[in-house]
């Protein structure tokens, strides 16, 4: 038995690598509707619509149709540095010439003349109280209603070059800076954290909130975790499971899985790492991820991972769902997204497939034969559908995107 266990332990990592290569990214470029392949940011609104900051305007994607907004529509500038959606589902973008907001109908812009501390905006974040926080090259601005408040090192910030902002659910705003480390603002006082407090580096590139109000602080030398009492509890680097140490962004999904977007600027190597209760998993070019700077990451309401990259937008479909989908039984469903037809290969026995809209309307009900099947999708409107495959061996589900 012991020799068998040794062999199993040796083979399991190889099997894991094979399973990992089976996970594929869906990549979107200008050929699909993006205004530019250089994407600086991603935000997801309350309706699960994806918004992207590009060098040629703002892109909106509802999983079927791309829409572009530029200065022609009211943007202050087409080169967008960052993007965010606030608690009221208003979209905010930052540029080198100020900020613009979109309420679904109209773009409205603000500059230094309106109260913004500086027009060169690096980051925007909304807070639970409805206020908007704007990070610039010379300090921090807060817009609450029509009232502007500005903060600099004179008020307690450790540095004026703001790199990241995250508001937690307890009234604190966390601010990442270049050279100055991390700062927490409780509405009155700034409390600062540096390498002396176990940060990997004083250049903060990302901030994410975890379970039980933990704070994950990303840098180009790894990531540190602080507990609910703001005390350091852990540091993770490549040796611990990260693809590399160069954190560009982080996000936690509803299951508690943390996602890290990484790009080593020296050797130009990109990777996406996930950390959950069972360990670490990384994705790279062998899985279809473009080897280009991964700038921002976001999780949609279907637990799909969206990446803003230097070569367009990449999406990794919900990994947990993929494990329990038809592929688990040896059934392949492709392509996804699909256009004119969908293939189901590897059915061990005959069955039936039903395709429904997200609100439950059946649009396709088709028998399946053993082996391979082709399902025509002519006449289906672009959007997300739920595929249910039923055989005597059980029922499997999968989300399908029709372009």
C-alpha positions, -999 to 999 in steps of 0.1 A, spaced: 0 0 0 28 24 9 44 23 -26 10 30 -41 6 60 -19 40 73 -29 31 69 -66 -2 87 -60 15 116 -43 38 119 -72 11 117 -98 -14 140 -82 5 172 -90 8 161 -126 -30 154 -127 -36 188 -111 -15 205 -138 -35 186 -165 -68 197 -150 -56 233 -147 -47 234 -184 -83 225 -191 -95 259 -177 -96 284 -205 -99 322 -206 -123 340 -229 -104 370 -243 -120 401 -258 -102 427 -280 -110 455 -304 -122 428 -328 -150 421 -304 -160 457 -297 -134 472 -273 -124 507 -283 -87 499 -273 -68 468 -263 -50 487 -236 -74 484 -207 -66 502 -174 -95 492 -152 -127 471 -147 -158 477 -126 -190 457 -124 -223 475 -116 -254 463 -97 -269 448 -129 -238 427 -136 -228 450 -165 -190 453 -170 -174 486 -174 -138 491 -187 -114 520 -186 -94 520 -219 -70 544 -236 -97 552 -262 -128 557 -240 -151 538 -217 -164 504 -228 -197 489 -215 -203 451 -219 -236 434 -209 -223 399 -219 -238 404 -253 -232 439 -267 -203 464 -264 -210 501 -261 -183 528 -262 -184 562 -246 -159 590 -256 -156 628 -254 -183 629 -281 -207 615 -254 -195 638 -227 -163 622 -212 -137 647 -201 -110 628 -219 -107 595 -238 -76 582 -220 -91 566 -189 -68 558 -159 -93 542 -136 -130 533 -132 -154 526 -104 -191 521 -96 -206 537 -65 -233 525 -42 -259 543 -63 -248 524 -95 -232 556 -109 -200 550 -130 -170 572 -122 -138 575 -143 -105 592 -137 -82 608 -163 -53 632 -164 -77 660 -169 -102 654 -140 -131 630 -135 -164 621 -151 -195 604 -138 -223 586 -157 -257 583 -142 -270 561 -171 -280 591 -192 -256 619 -188 -218 624 -182 -209 651 -157 -173 662 -152 -153 677 -123 -118 693 -123 -96 713 -99 -118 742 -106 -147 724 -90 -128 714 -59 -108 683 -69 -73 685 -54 -56 678 -87 -67 668 -122 -43 639 -126 -64 610 -111 -49 576 -104 -78 559 -85 -114 563 -76 -135 543 -50 -170 546 -36 -177 543 1 -208 527 17 -220 562 28 -222 573 -8 -191 594 -8 -165 592 -36 -128 591 -29 -103 602 -55 -66 595 -54 -43 619 -74 -6 626 -78 -7 653 -51 -32 640 -25 -67 627 -18 -101 642 -24 -135 632 -9 -167 642 -26 -198 639 -5 -229 653 -22 -216 686 -34 -190 691 -7 -153 686 -15 -127 678 12 -90 674 3 -62 657 23 -24 657 20 6 649 41 -2 681 60 -34 663 73 -15 631 81 -12 611 49 21 593 47 26 604 10 7 624 -15 10 600 -45 -21 579 -41 -21 544 -57 -52 526 -43 -83 533 -21 -107 508 -4 -135 517 20 -144 490 45 -178 484 62 -169 500 95 -164 536 84 -127 534 76 -111 542 43 -78 525 34 -54 544 12 -24 529 -6 5 552 -15 37 551 -34 67 553 -11 46 561 20 30 527 27 -6 522 38 -29 546 57 -63 541 74 -86 571 78 -114 568 103 -130 602 94 -108 621 117 -73 606 119 -48 589 96 -31 559 110 -1 548 89 15 514 83 49 508 67 75 480 64 81 486 102 46 472 106 54 442 84 43 455 50 64 438 23 71 472 8 61 508 12 48 510 -24 12 497 -21 -3 485 -53 -36 469 -42 -60 466 -12 -87 439 -7 -110 431 21 -114 396 33 -135 376 57 -139 390 92 -127 425 81 -92 413 73 -72 436 50 -50 422 22 -23 446 12 -5 440 -21 29 453 -32 56 444 -57 72 422 -30 42 401 -20 10 406 0 5 410 38 -27 403 57 -39 424 87 -67 412 110 -98 430 122 -76 447 149 -53 460 121 -25 437 133 -2 419 109 -9 381 107 7 368 75 28 376 45 26 356 12 51 355 -16 59 333 -46 74 307 -23 41 304 -6 20 299 -37 17 332 -56 26 331 -93 51 358 -86 55 386 -61 43 415 -83 8 422 -71 -12 445 -94 -47 439 -80 -67 416 -58 -104 407 -53 -123 383 -31 -152 364 -45 -184 356 -25 -170 321 -16 -141 337 2 -115 329 -25 -89 356 -30 -78 363 -66 -44 380 -74 -36 396 -107 2 395 -111 27 407 -136 65 406 -132 76 438 -150 113 427 -152 108 394 -170 74 403 -184 55 373 -170 18 374 -162 -3 351 -139 -35 349 -121 -35 332 -87 -64 320 -65 -62 312 -29 -89 293 -11 -93 270 19 -76 241 0 -46 260 -12 -32 279 -42 -39 276 -79 -23 297 -107 -32 304 -143 -9 317 -170 -3 316 -207 -8 278 -210 -44 284 -199 -50 311 -225 -42 341 -203 -24 368 -224 12 374 -212 7 411 -208 3 434 -178 -27 424 -157 -38 457 -143 -71 451 -125 -93 422 -115 -131 421 -106 -156 393 -98 -191 394 -113 -223 382 -98 -219 348 -115 -184 344 -99 -166 349 -132 -132 366 -130 -127 397 -152 -92 411 -159 -82 444 -174 -50 438 -193 -26 454 -218 -40 432 -245 -78 435 -240 -101 419 -215 -99 384 -202 -126 364 -184 -122 331 -165 -155 314 -160 -165 304 -125 -140 277 -116 -162 261 -89 -191 258 -113 -168 243 -140 -160 214 -117 -196 203 -114 -206 210 -150 -209 185 -179 -171 183 -182 -170 164 -150 -188 135 -166 -166 137 -197 -190 158 -217 -175 188 -236 -197 218 -243 -181 243 -267 -176 269 -280 -185 293 -252 -192 321 -260 -211 306 -290 -225 322 -321 -244 300 -346 -241 266 -330 -231 247 -298 -214 213 -297 -219 186 -270 -194 159 -273 -187 127 -252 -223 118 -241 -220 83 -227 -258 77 -232 -287 95 -250 -304 123 -232 -320 157 -236 -308 193 -235 -329 223 -225 -317 259 -230 -334 286 -210 -330 323 -205 -319 337 -172 -356 344 -163 -366 307 -170 -380 309 -205 -372 278 -226 -358 286 -260 -344 252 -270 -355 216 -261 -336 190 -280 -330 153 -278 -293 142 -275 -278 111 -290 -249 92 -276 -215 107 -286 -215 141 -305 -243 165 -310 -247 199 -327 -273 224 -315 -282 253 -339 -285 286 -322 -299 306 -351 -325 331 -340 -313 333 -303 -308 368 -290 -273 376 -277 -271 370 -239 -266 345 -211 -285 312 -211 -287 282 -188 -280 248 -204 -295 217 -187 -282 184 -199 -303 154 -186 -294 117 -191 -301 86 -170 -268 92 -153 -280 126 -139 -284 163 -146 -257 188 -154 -258 225 -158 -237 252 -176 -239 289 -183 -238 296 -220 -230 330 -236 -245 336 -271 -229 364 -290 
